[in-house]
Amino acid sequence: MSKGPPTMRLDRLLANLGYGSRREAQRLAVMGLVTLDGEALRDGDQRIAVTPDLPSHMRVDGEPLDPPPGMIVVMNKPTGYTCSHKEPPLVYSLLPDRWRDREPAISTVGRLDKDTSGLLLLTDDGALLHKIIAPRSNVSKRYDVTLDRPLRGGEEKIFASGELMLESENTPLLPAQMEAVSPTHAFVTLTEGRYHQVRRMFAAVGNHVTALHRDRMGSLDLPADLAPGEFRLLTETELALVLQPR
Ligand code: URA
């Protein structure tokens, strides 16, 4: 027998999506403000099949339901925002207010520095997050790097060597690819994500990064429809691209 979609009590579903306490969710239902295919669901105790397309069937106060648990979002992170939960301004502040009260909470998939812009994924799905960042998934990350000083010429080989040791570390970096575009502009592709890695790699070869932008993860390019600060749900096809080696 095939297993159907997971079900959840309506009041818990709404509370977990940040619509308020379970009591408040019950009130929304009693008031007829929660509808499924146009019919009011007045009983907050009833179980609902939680499918990814639920927002196209369920409305809360006239608006489509927020994405159910298991969501993944792609954002064009602007500079000036942190991926931490503590040091404002946080990237989470760019999301709708209600999303901050979701259970499970939304986290960034890895981190970008405050001064780094570009492709950032966020999800409430812990298993998916670990799958993307796990070393065995080998998801590469490409960075568009602007430099203070002209490249000397040997950087590509040094980064590819698998022997570059960063200050205060005791294992060398895995080989990374560098492609020079101009004397002060290059693309760097990494498969690991050490603290401030790209900035420290260029510091190790006597240069200084003045701007850093992530434009690709796996085979997914930062979607062109996203201006800095904008985000949207990642499609299934785009998620497959993230996990697909380039
Ligand atoms: N490398 C860095 O130095 N910073 C980032 O944000 C990402 C990679």
Residues whose N, C-alpha, C, O or C-beta is under 5 A from the ligand:
A	BS01	URA	R111 L112 D113 T116 H196 Q197 V198 R199 R200
